[in-house]
């Protein structure tokens, strides 16, 4: 762009289309109404599907899953509850162990300091009277605590 | 379609969209792109008929889509405006034949009167003014301007240069000439 053209652009920027003329032309443009596409079946079908979809979303039972928890289970956990549940678990574990371990009672007596039962079992094992063999830990315990009496 | 989408459309695409949907916003976008330069051109070429020419032009565009024949809409607008101005000028010349020549040059707008450059443009002969305005204001190539004026490209280019020279002369006076030292003979 030459200097002359630039000077002209700057000078001519003052002249603008009058507002009255703009309004007149835009008024004329407004007289042409926008064309509407008349396809009512599309909008009806679309609105019907939308209504069904909304109803399904609201009524569907899946959204209420987990909302109805039985009373007592959905309470908030506290320190006391945790302690009791832990104690319950320990009791339960002992019971289960007593059921599973045949030497449980003997071990309990040994732990309490009474070796009589252990030693008698141990002597029976030595004399091949008892069919059941003591487990290793009890054998170790018996060796250290029981005297082997000579058979007369 | 959003306003930003309209901004990205070309003039021709906007015009097509407007005539298929009669969307007012599309027309507004198109109108705002060209209204000022179109009015400026018309006002400087023939101020009394500028508003009516602009109005008729946009009315015809609103009524039915113009036959662009591969041209840009911008070019079509200014070519059509030039033709309509020519017709209205000859009509007013016939009516006001008794008026002096100076008044038949486009009566400048109030803004044009105040500016030296714009008033200098008004002093140019019609053909030079038209070529100058179509090239500088409407940004049409000189080849298109030559087609509008129905003259050869070289003549159009010469007239454009002449117009610029004349404009410079009106604004800044004649070009400085070297001193002529006359030999004094005794």
Interface residues (C-beta under 8 A of the other chain):
Chain A: X4 X5 X7 X8 X9 X11 X12 X14 X15 X16 X17 X18 X21 X22 X24 X25 X26 X28 X29 X30 X32 X33 X34 X35
Chain B: X20 X21 X22 X23 X24 X27 X28 X31 X35 X36 X38 X39 X40 X43 X44 X51 X54 X55 X58 X59 X62 X109 X111 X112 X114 X115 X117 X118 X121 X136 X137 X164 X167 X168
